[in-house]
Amino acid sequence: MRVYATPDGQASVVVLELGGGQEFLLALSAEVKRGFSGEGNQLDALAEDLLTEWLTGANNLFHSNEAFNPTLFGLTHDLELATVARLCASLAAMGLQGFNLRDNQYFYRRLPFKTLRILQLNPRLKNADDVQLVAVGPGGRTEARVCGTEAWHTVQRGGTEPPRCTCQWFSTNQGQRGVCKHILAAQLRFG
Protein backbone atom coordinates (compact mmCIF):
# COMPACT_ATOMS: atom_id res chain seq x y z
CA MET A 1 0.00 0.00 0.00
CA ARG A 2 1.17 3.53 -0.87
CA VAL A 3 -0.35 6.76 0.42
CA TYR A 4 0.04 10.18 -1.22
CA ALA A 5 -1.20 13.55 0.03
CA THR A 6 -1.08 17.11 -1.19
CA PRO A 7 1.12 19.42 0.92
CA ASP A 8 -1.93 21.40 2.07
CA GLY A 9 -3.79 18.23 3.13
CA GLN A 10 -6.73 18.94 0.79
CA ALA A 11 -6.53 15.63 -1.07
CA SER A 12 -4.99 12.20 -0.60
CA VAL A 13 -4.68 8.97 -2.56
CA VAL A 14 -4.32 5.40 -1.32
CA VAL A 15 -2.96 2.84 -3.80
CA LEU A 16 -3.29 -0.86 -3.02
CA GLU A 17 -1.09 -3.22 -5.07
CA LEU A 18 -3.20 -6.31 -5.77
CA GLY A 19 -0.55 -8.35 -7.58
CA GLY A 20 -0.28 -9.28 -11.22
CA GLY A 21 0.21 -5.64 -12.14
CA GLN A 22 -3.24 -4.69 -10.83
CA GLU A 23 -3.80 -1.76 -8.49
CA PHE A 24 -6.76 -0.28 -6.65
CA LEU A 25 -6.71 3.49 -6.28
CA LEU A 26 -8.87 5.46 -3.84
CA ALA A 27 -8.72 9.26 -4.04
CA LEU A 28 -10.20 11.42 -1.28
CA SER A 29 -10.80 15.16 -1.21
CA ALA A 30 -11.28 17.42 1.80
CA GLU A 31 -15.03 17.76 1.18
CA VAL A 32 -17.70 15.60 -0.46
CA LYS A 33 -18.71 18.34 -2.91
CA ARG A 34 -15.16 18.87 -4.22
CA GLY A 35 -13.72 17.10 -7.23
CA PHE A 36 -10.19 16.50 -8.48
CA SER A 37 -9.89 19.04 -11.25
CA GLY A 38 -6.69 20.48 -9.83
CA GLU A 39 -8.79 22.29 -7.25
CA GLY A 40 -8.87 25.34 -9.49
CA ASN A 41 -5.10 25.70 -9.53
CA GLN A 42 -4.91 25.39 -13.32
CA LEU A 43 -7.37 28.20 -14.08
CA ASP A 44 -4.58 30.71 -14.70
CA ALA A 45 -3.25 28.47 -17.47
CA LEU A 46 -6.75 27.97 -18.88
CA ALA A 47 -7.58 31.68 -18.89
CA GLU A 48 -5.66 32.33 -22.09
CA ASP A 49 -7.22 30.69 -25.14
CA LEU A 50 -5.31 27.85 -26.74
CA LEU A 51 -5.64 27.23 -30.45
CA THR A 52 -8.11 24.43 -31.17
CA GLU A 53 -5.57 23.04 -33.64
CA TRP A 54 -3.13 22.43 -30.77
CA LEU A 55 -5.66 20.36 -28.84
CA THR A 56 -6.58 18.47 -31.99
CA GLY A 57 -2.88 17.97 -32.75
CA ALA A 58 -2.22 16.59 -29.26
CA ASN A 59 -5.19 14.28 -29.63
CA ASN A 60 -3.79 13.01 -32.94
CA LEU A 61 -0.18 12.85 -31.73
CA PHE A 62 -0.54 11.05 -28.41
CA HIS A 63 -1.64 7.47 -27.97
CA SER A 64 -3.90 6.30 -25.18
CA ASN A 65 -2.03 5.75 -21.88
CA GLU A 66 1.20 7.07 -23.40
CA ALA A 67 3.46 8.59 -20.75
CA PHE A 68 5.13 11.88 -21.57
CA ASN A 69 7.30 14.55 -20.02
CA PRO A 70 5.86 18.04 -20.72
CA THR A 71 9.29 19.73 -20.62
CA LEU A 72 10.82 17.22 -23.01
CA PHE A 73 7.74 17.45 -25.23
CA GLY A 74 8.17 21.24 -25.40
CA LEU A 75 11.87 21.00 -26.21
CA THR A 76 11.29 18.31 -28.85
CA HIS A 77 8.59 20.35 -30.60
CA ASP A 78 10.21 23.78 -30.06
CA LEU A 79 7.37 25.07 -27.87
CA GLU A 80 7.70 27.61 -25.07
CA LEU A 81 7.24 26.15 -21.57
CA ALA A 82 4.29 28.49 -20.93
CA THR A 83 2.57 27.13 -24.05
CA VAL A 84 3.19 23.55 -22.95
CA ALA A 85 1.80 24.41 -19.50
CA ARG A 86 -1.38 25.80 -21.14
CA LEU A 87 -1.66 22.71 -23.34
CA CYS A 88 -1.25 20.37 -20.35
CA ALA A 89 -3.78 22.36 -18.28
CA SER A 90 -6.28 22.19 -21.14
CA LEU A 91 -5.75 18.45 -21.61
CA ALA A 92 -6.13 17.85 -17.87
CA ALA A 93 -9.28 20.00 -17.66
CA MET A 94 -10.83 17.97 -20.46
CA GLY A 95 -9.89 14.70 -18.77
CA LEU A 96 -7.35 13.80 -21.43
CA GLN A 97 -4.26 14.04 -19.25
CA GLY A 98 -3.68 12.12 -16.06
CA PHE A 99 -0.81 11.87 -13.62
CA ASN A 100 0.69 8.57 -12.46
CA LEU A 101 1.65 9.01 -8.80
CA ARG A 102 3.86 5.92 -8.67
CA ASP A 103 5.90 6.76 -11.77
CA ASN A 104 5.68 10.52 -11.17
CA GLN A 105 4.78 11.28 -14.78
CA TYR A 106 1.93 12.46 -16.95
CA PHE A 107 0.04 10.22 -19.32
CA TYR A 108 -2.41 10.87 -22.12
CA ARG A 109 -5.81 9.20 -22.16
CA ARG A 110 -8.82 9.28 -24.42
CA LEU A 111 -12.19 9.54 -22.76
CA PRO A 112 -15.62 9.15 -24.40
CA PHE A 113 -16.90 12.75 -24.43
CA LYS A 114 -16.70 15.89 -26.55
CA THR A 115 -13.39 17.41 -25.58
CA LEU A 116 -13.84 21.05 -26.57
CA ARG A 117 -17.17 21.35 -24.76
CA ILE A 118 -15.59 20.50 -21.39
CA LEU A 119 -13.54 23.73 -21.24
CA GLN A 120 -16.67 25.81 -21.84
CA LEU A 121 -18.37 24.26 -18.81
CA ASN A 122 -15.93 25.56 -16.18
CA PRO A 123 -18.07 27.97 -14.13
CA ARG A 124 -15.20 30.19 -13.05
CA LEU A 125 -14.10 30.66 -16.65
CA LYS A 126 -17.54 31.29 -18.13
CA ASN A 127 -18.69 33.67 -15.36
CA ALA A 128 -15.79 36.10 -15.80
CA ASP A 129 -17.47 39.03 -17.47
CA ASP A 130 -18.20 42.57 -16.10
CA VAL A 131 -14.95 44.19 -14.87
CA GLN A 132 -14.11 47.85 -14.21
CA LEU A 133 -10.60 49.19 -13.59
CA VAL A 134 -10.64 51.41 -10.49
CA ALA A 135 -6.98 52.27 -9.88
CA VAL A 136 -3.44 51.58 -11.04
CA GLY A 137 -0.73 51.90 -8.42
CA PRO A 138 3.04 51.60 -8.19
CA GLY A 139 4.71 48.37 -9.25
CA GLY A 140 1.86 47.43 -11.60
CA ARG A 141 -0.61 47.03 -8.75
CA THR A 142 -4.24 47.31 -9.91
CA GLU A 143 -7.61 47.49 -8.24
CA ALA A 144 -10.73 46.45 -10.12
CA ARG A 145 -14.43 46.10 -9.40
CA VAL A 146 -15.94 42.88 -10.66
CA CYS A 147 -19.63 42.10 -10.85
CA GLY A 148 -20.43 38.91 -8.95
CA THR A 149 -23.62 36.89 -8.82
CA GLU A 150 -25.23 39.10 -6.16
CA ALA A 151 -22.80 42.00 -5.57
CA TRP A 152 -19.73 43.84 -6.82
CA HIS A 153 -16.36 42.71 -5.45
CA THR A 154 -13.00 44.43 -5.26
CA VAL A 155 -9.96 42.67 -6.68
CA GLN A 156 -6.42 43.81 -5.93
CA ARG A 157 -3.57 42.31 -7.91
CA GLY A 158 -0.02 42.95 -9.06
CA GLY A 159 3.17 43.79 -7.21
CA THR A 160 4.72 41.16 -4.96
CA GLU A 161 1.52 40.15 -3.14
CA PRO A 162 -0.77 37.41 -4.44
CA PRO A 163 -4.13 38.64 -5.79
CA ARG A 164 -6.93 39.27 -3.28
CA CYS A 165 -10.71 39.56 -3.56
CA THR A 166 -13.53 40.61 -1.24
CA CYS A 167 -15.78 37.68 -2.20
CA GLN A 168 -16.80 34.80 0.08
CA TRP A 169 -14.93 32.22 -2.07
CA PHE A 170 -11.63 34.01 -1.56
CA SER A 171 -12.29 34.58 2.16
CA THR A 172 -13.04 30.89 2.66
CA ASN A 173 -10.25 29.40 0.53
CA GLN A 174 -7.50 32.06 0.57
CA GLY A 175 -6.17 30.89 -2.80
CA GLN A 176 -5.78 27.22 -1.78
CA ARG A 177 -8.31 26.10 -4.40
CA GLY A 178 -7.16 28.42 -7.14
CA VAL A 179 -8.32 31.92 -7.91
CA CYS A 180 -11.95 33.00 -7.59
CA LYS A 181 -13.94 33.94 -10.67
CA HIS A 182 -13.51 37.65 -9.87
CA ILE A 183 -9.70 37.49 -9.82
CA LEU A 184 -9.83 35.40 -12.98
CA ALA A 185 -12.10 37.99 -14.65
CA ALA A 186 -9.63 40.77 -13.79
CA GLN A 187 -6.75 38.68 -15.18
CA LEU A 188 -8.66 37.97 -18.38
CA ARG A 189 -9.57 41.63 -18.84
CA PHE A 190 -6.33 43.38 -17.87
CA GLY A 191 -3.71 40.67 -18.37
N, C-alpha and C positions, 0 to 999 in steps of 0.2 A: 504494500500500500504506500502511495505517495500523496502528500498533502501540499497544496500550493495556496498562497493567500496574497492578496494585494497589500502593498505597504500600509495603506490607510485602513485595512481591515473591512473594506466594503464588499469584498467578494472572496470566495475560496472555492477550491476544487479538490475533490478526493478522487484518486485514480486507484482502482483495484486491479491488479494483474491477475487474470484468471487462468493463465497458462495457454499454451498453443498460440501465442501471439494475440490473444483476445484480452481486451480491457473493458472495464466498466468505469464510466466517468460520471461523477455527480458534482454539479456546479451549484453553488449557493450564493445568493446575493443578500445584502443587509436587510432588505424588505421584500415582502411578497410581491408588491406591485412593480418592482424594478426588474428590468431585463438585463441582458449582457451585451448591449450595443456599444460598449466602450464607455458606458456611463456618461455619455455626452462629451467625452474628452476629445473626440475626433471632429467636433463641429467646426472648429477653426479651419481644419483642412478641407471640410466639405463646403465651406462658405463660398469659396471661389469656384466658379463653374469649371468643369473639366470637359474637354471636347468629347462628344459622344463617340467619335472615331477611336479615341484612346481606349475607352471601355470595351468597345467592340473588338478592337485589336487585341486587348488582353484576353478577352474571351476566346478569340481565335488562336492566340499564341499558346496559352497555357493548357495543360491537360488536367483532367480531374485528379485530385489528390497529389498533384506535382508540388514538391517542396521548392521554395525559392528564397533567395536572399535579396531583399529590396535594394540594398546598396549595390550589390554586384549586378543586379538587373539594370539599375540606373547607369552604372559604368559601362556595361556591355552595350547598351542601347543609346549611349551618349545623352542621357536625360539628367536634368538638374535634380538634386536630392529633394528639393521642395516639390517638384512635379511628381516624383515617385511617391512621396508622402501623400500627396493629394490622390494619386491613383490608388494607393493601398487603402486609404481611408474610404474612398468610394467603393472599392471592391468589398471591404469589410462591412460597410453600411448596407450593401445589397446582399450580404450573406455569401458572397463568392470567395472571400478570403477568411481562412481560419488560422489559428495559431496552435501549434503542437507544443504543449508545456514540457513534455519529456525531452524532445529533441531541440527545443528552444528555437523553432523556426516556423516561418509562415508556410501555408500551403494553399493552393487554389482548389476550389470545389465548384461544381455546377449544381445549382439547386433548381427545382421545377417551378419557377415563377418569373414574371416579367421583370427583368433587372432594372430597367430605367425608371419604372414606376415607383420602385422602393424609395429612391432618393427624394421623390416629390412628396412622400408621405411623412417625412420627419417634421413634427409639429413646430419645433424650434426654428427650423429653416423656413417653413412656409408662412409662419406668423410674423416674420421680421419685415414690417412695412413702414409705418408712419414715424419718421425720425426728424427732429429739428436740432440743429446745432445752436447751442446757447453761448458757449465761450471757448476760446482757444487761449491756453496759457503757455508759460515758459516750458521748454523741453518737449514740445509737442503734445502737452496735456490738453485734452478736450473734455468738455461737458456737453451732454446732449439730453434732450427730453425725448422719450420714446413712449408712444401710445401703447398701453397694455390692454388686456381684455376689459378691465373695469376702471383703470385709472392711468394717468401719465406717470412715468418713472424717470428718475435722473440717473444717467450713466456717466461715470467719470473714467477716463482711460488715457493711457499714454504715460510718458515718463518712466520711472523705475518701478512704480507700484503696479500690481496687477489690477485689471479693471474691476470696478465696483458698481453695484446697482442698488436702488432703493426697493426693489421688489421682494416679495416674500420668498421666491425661489432662491435668490441670492442669499438672503438672510438665513435661510434654513441650511443651505448646502455650502456656502462660502467657497464656491469654485471647485469643490471636491467631485462634483458630478458634471463638470464642464460648465461652460458659460450659459447664462440665462438667455432667453430669446431677445431681451432688450439689449444686452451687450452685443449679441450676435448681429442685431439689426444695425447698431451703431458701427460695427466693424464692416458690415456689408456696404453701408452708405458712405462712410468716410475713410475706408481703408485702414 
